[in-house]
Amino acid sequence: QRKLIHTIKNFYTPKECKQIIKNSSGFEDSYSVGADGKPKKDSYRFAHIGKSKPLRMEDVAKEVLDFNSKNRNMNLNGHFQSAVNKYTKGMYFNTHIDLISGKGMLDVKECRKVSCVIQLSNPEDYTGGRLMFEDKEMSADWGDFHIFYADYPHKVTEITKGIRYSMNIFCYGDIVW
């Protein structure tokens, strides 16, 4: 049976989660990107995005490839992108999909095909900020790793207290026109 979401509980240890957060840098406000590839301010997304690389990338890749081979078996080209999200009080990410990169749609030669969200914060450090697929709330324990296809709608609910960190990893595949 094919799955839309695969969760690996406690993929990263609390120590590894803290290390990823510590290694993060360059946090900036994030904005939606229009079909023209230009950022736009709107009420769709409000978070801070920083740069960081995943730890144990070989283990991450193994889990993504295993998930993909058992489900849609999409053509992935080996390109990935990662970022750390920092959500503070009042921040959220409304329902969206992850398909397009930051370029104009007609110029894109590849797109995101598999998405990953890794919970980096202790869930006791914040309230709100839940990763949701339709009406299903995903687990939010330290190090939980959620893998899903980039065209599956999801959201992050508004943070009402504290700070939530998570890592996104996007796995790309070529577009064949």
DRENDO-1510 file (C-alpha; in Angstrom, 1 decimal, always signed):
<recs>
REC; n; res; u; v; w
REC; 1; GLN; +0.0; +0.0; +0.0 .
REC; 2; ARG; +1.4; +3.4; -1.0 .
REC; 3; LYS; +1.8; +6.0; +1.7 .
REC; 4; LEU; +1.6; +9.8; +1.4 .
REC; 5; ILE; +3.6; +10.5; +4.5 .
REC; 6; HIS; +6.3; +8.5; +6.3 .
REC; 7; THR; +7.4; +9.4; +9.8 .
REC; 8; ILE; +10.6; +8.2; +11.5 .
REC; 9; LYS; +10.3; +8.9; +15.2 .
REC; 10; ASN; +13.4; +10.4; +16.9 .
REC; 11; PHE; +15.6; +10.2; +13.7 .
REC; 12; TYR; +17.8; +12.9; +15.2 .
REC; 13; THR; +18.7; +12.9; +18.9 .
REC; 14; PRO; +18.1; +16.1; +21.0 .
REC; 15; LYS; +21.9; +16.7; +20.8 .
REC; 16; GLU; +21.9; +16.6; +17.0 .
REC; 17; CYS; +18.8; +18.8; +16.9 .
REC; 18; LYS; +20.6; +21.4; +19.0 .
REC; 19; GLN; +23.7; +21.2; +16.8 .
REC; 20; ILE; +21.7; +21.9; +13.6 .
REC; 21; ILE; +20.1; +24.9; +15.3 .
REC; 22; LYS; +23.5; +26.1; +16.5 .
REC; 23; ASN; +24.9; +25.7; +13.0 .
REC; 24; SER; +22.1; +27.7; +11.4 .
REC; 25; SER; +22.8; +31.2; +10.1 .
REC; 26; GLY; +21.4; +34.1; +8.1 .
REC; 27; PHE; +17.8; +34.0; +9.3 .
REC; 28; GLU; +15.6; +36.3; +7.2 .
REC; 29; ASP; +11.9; +36.9; +6.9 .
REC; 30; SER; +10.4; +34.6; +4.3 .
REC; 31; TYR; +7.9; +35.5; +1.6 .
REC; 32; SER; +5.8; +33.7; -1.0 .
REC; 33; VAL; +7.2; +33.6; -4.5 .
REC; 34; GLY; +4.9; +34.4; -7.4 .
REC; 35; ALA; +4.7; +32.8; -10.8 .
REC; 36; ASP; +7.1; +35.5; -12.0 .
REC; 37; GLY; +9.7; +34.3; -9.5 .
REC; 38; LYS; +9.6; +37.5; -7.4 .
REC; 39; PRO; +9.0; +37.5; -3.7 .
REC; 40; LYS; +5.7; +39.0; -2.5 .
REC; 41; LYS; +4.5; +40.0; +0.9 .
REC; 42; ASP; +1.1; +38.6; +1.8 .
REC; 43; SER; -0.6; +36.7; +4.6 .
REC; 44; TYR; +0.3; +33.3; +3.2 .
REC; 45; ARG; +3.5; +32.7; +5.2 .
REC; 46; PHE; +5.3; +34.3; +8.1 .
REC; 47; ALA; +8.5; +32.7; +9.4 .
REC; 48; HIS; +12.3; +33.2; +9.5 .
REC; 49; ILE; +14.3; +31.0; +7.2 .
REC; 50; GLY; +18.0; +30.3; +7.9 .
REC; 51; LYS; +20.7; +28.3; +6.2 .
REC; 52; SER; +21.9; +25.0; +7.6 .
REC; 53; LYS; +22.9; +21.5; +6.4 .
REC; 54; PRO; +21.4; +18.2; +7.7 .
REC; 55; LEU; +23.5; +15.9; +9.8 .
REC; 56; ARG; +24.0; +12.3; +8.7 .
REC; 57; MET; +23.0; +13.2; +5.1 .
REC; 58; GLU; +23.6; +9.6; +4.0 .
REC; 59; ASP; +21.0; +8.4; +6.4 .
REC; 60; VAL; +18.6; +11.1; +5.3 .
REC; 61; ALA; +19.1; +10.1; +1.6 .
REC; 62; LYS; +18.6; +6.4; +2.4 .
REC; 63; GLU; +15.2; +7.2; +4.1 .
REC; 64; VAL; +14.1; +9.4; +1.3 .
REC; 65; LEU; +15.1; +6.9; -1.4 .
REC; 66; ASP; +13.4; +4.0; +0.5 .
REC; 67; PHE; +10.2; +6.0; +0.9 .
REC; 68; ASN; +10.2; +7.0; -2.8 .
REC; 69; SER; +11.0; +3.5; -4.1 .
REC; 70; LYS; +8.0; +2.0; -2.2 .
REC; 71; ASN; +5.5; +4.6; -3.3 .
REC; 72; ARG; +5.6; +6.8; -6.5 .
REC; 73; ASN; +9.2; +6.0; -7.5 .
REC; 74; MET; +9.7; +9.5; -8.9 .
REC; 75; ASN; +12.9; +10.4; -10.8 .
REC; 76; LEU; +15.1; +12.3; -8.3 .
REC; 77; ASN; +18.2; +14.0; -9.7 .
REC; 78; GLY; +20.3; +14.1; -6.5 .
REC; 79; HIS; +19.9; +17.9; -6.0 .
REC; 80; PHE; +18.6; +18.9; -2.6 .
REC; 81; GLN; +18.0; +22.1; -0.7 .
REC; 82; SER; +17.8; +22.5; +3.1 .
REC; 83; ALA; +16.8; +25.3; +5.4 .
REC; 84; VAL; +15.9; +25.8; +9.1 .
REC; 85; ASN; +12.7; +27.5; +9.9 .
REC; 86; LYS; +12.4; +29.6; +13.1 .
REC; 87; TYR; +8.8; +30.3; +14.1 .
REC; 88; THR; +8.1; +32.7; +17.0 .
REC; 89; LYS; +4.8; +33.9; +18.4 .
REC; 90; GLY; +2.4; +34.9; +15.7 .
REC; 91; MET; +4.2; +33.0; +12.9 .
REC; 92; TYR; +2.7; +30.3; +10.7 .
REC; 93; PHE; +2.6; +28.8; +7.2 .
REC; 94; ASN; -0.8; +28.4; +5.7 .
REC; 95; THR; -1.8; +25.4; +3.5 .
REC; 96; HIS; +0.6; +25.1; +0.6 .
REC; 97; ILE; +2.5; +22.6; -1.6 .
REC; 98; ASP; +6.3; +22.6; -2.1 .
REC; 99; LEU; +6.7; +22.0; -5.9 .
REC; 100; ILE; +8.2; +25.1; -7.3 .
REC; 101; SER; +11.7; +26.5; -6.5 .
REC; 102; GLY; +12.4; +30.2; -6.4 .
REC; 103; LYS; +12.5; +30.8; -10.2 .
REC; 104; GLY; +9.8; +31.8; -12.6 .
REC; 105; MET; +7.6; +28.8; -13.6 .
REC; 106; LEU; +8.6; +28.8; -17.3 .
REC; 107; ASP; +12.3; +28.9; -16.5 .
REC; 108; VAL; +12.3; +25.9; -14.2 .
REC; 109; LYS; +14.2; +22.8; -15.4 .
REC; 110; GLU; +13.7; +20.9; -12.1 .
REC; 111; CYS; +11.2; +21.0; -9.2 .
REC; 112; ARG; +10.8; +19.7; -5.7 .
REC; 113; LYS; +9.5; +16.2; -5.7 .
REC; 114; VAL; +10.0; +15.0; -2.2 .
REC; 115; SER; +9.8; +17.1; +0.9 .
REC; 116; CYS; +11.0; +16.4; +4.5 .
REC; 117; VAL; +10.3; +18.2; +7.7 .
REC; 118; ILE; +12.4; +17.4; +10.8 .
REC; 119; GLN; +11.3; +18.7; +14.2 .
REC; 120; LEU; +14.3; +20.3; +15.9 .
REC; 121; SER; +12.7; +21.8; +19.0 .
REC; 122; ASN; +11.6; +20.3; +22.3 .
REC; 123; PRO; +7.8; +20.3; +22.0 .
REC; 124; GLU; +7.6; +21.6; +25.6 .
REC; 125; ASP; +9.4; +24.9; +24.4 .
REC; 126; TYR; +6.4; +26.2; +22.4 .
REC; 127; THR; +2.7; +26.0; +21.8 .
REC; 128; GLY; +1.0; +25.9; +18.4 .
REC; 129; GLY; +3.2; +25.5; +15.4 .
REC; 130; ARG; +1.9; +22.0; +14.5 .
REC; 131; LEU; +2.6; +20.4; +11.1 .
REC; 132; MET; -0.7; +19.4; +9.7 .
REC; 133; PHE; -1.8; +17.4; +6.6 .
REC; 134; GLU; -5.5; +18.0; +6.1 .
REC; 135; ASP; -6.9; +17.6; +9.6 .
REC; 136; LYS; -4.1; +15.2; +10.8 .
REC; 137; GLU; -1.6; +16.6; +13.3 .
REC; 138; MET; +1.9; +15.1; +12.9 .
REC; 139; SER; +4.1; +14.1; +15.8 .
REC; 140; ALA; +6.3; +16.8; +17.1 .
REC; 141; ASP; +8.9; +15.1; +19.2 .
REC; 142; TRP; +12.5; +16.1; +19.1 .
REC; 143; GLY; +14.1; +14.6; +15.9 .
REC; 144; ASP; +10.9; +13.4; +14.3 .
REC; 145; PHE; +11.4; +13.1; +10.5 .
REC; 146; HIS; +8.4; +13.4; +8.2 .
REC; 147; ILE; +8.8; +12.5; +4.5 .
REC; 148; PHE; +6.1; +13.3; +1.9 .
REC; 149; TYR; +5.6; +14.2; -1.7 .
REC; 150; ALA; +6.0; +17.9; -2.5 .
REC; 151; ASP; +2.5; +18.1; -4.0 .
REC; 152; TYR; +0.8; +17.0; -0.8 .
REC; 153; PRO; -0.9; +20.1; +0.8 .
REC; 154; HIS; +0.3; +20.9; +4.4 .
REC; 155; LYS; +0.6; +23.7; +6.8 .
REC; 156; VAL; +2.1; +24.9; +10.1 .
REC; 157; THR; -0.4; +26.3; +12.6 .
REC; 158; GLU; +0.3; +29.7; +14.3 .
REC; 159; ILE; +2.8; +29.7; +17.2 .
REC; 160; THR; +1.1; +31.1; +20.3 .
REC; 161; LYS; +4.1; +30.8; +22.7 .
REC; 162; GLY; +7.8; +30.1; +22.5 .
REC; 163; ILE; +10.0; +29.3; +19.5 .
REC; 164; ARG; +9.8; +26.3; +17.2 .
REC; 165; TYR; +12.7; +25.2; +14.9 .
REC; 166; SER; +12.3; +22.7; +12.1 .
REC; 167; MET; +14.4; +21.7; +9.1 .
REC; 168; ASN; +13.1; +21.4; +5.6 .
REC; 169; ILE; +14.8; +19.3; +3.0 .
REC; 170; PHE; +13.6; +19.4; -0.6 .
REC; 171; CYS; +14.7; +16.7; -3.0 .
REC; 172; TYR; +14.5; +17.7; -6.7 .
REC; 173; GLY; +13.9; +15.9; -9.9 .
REC; 174; ASP; +14.1; +17.1; -13.5 .
REC; 175; ILE; +11.0; +18.4; -15.3 .
REC; 176; VAL; +10.4; +16.8; -18.7 .
REC; 177; TRP; +8.2; +19.0; -21.0 .
</recs>
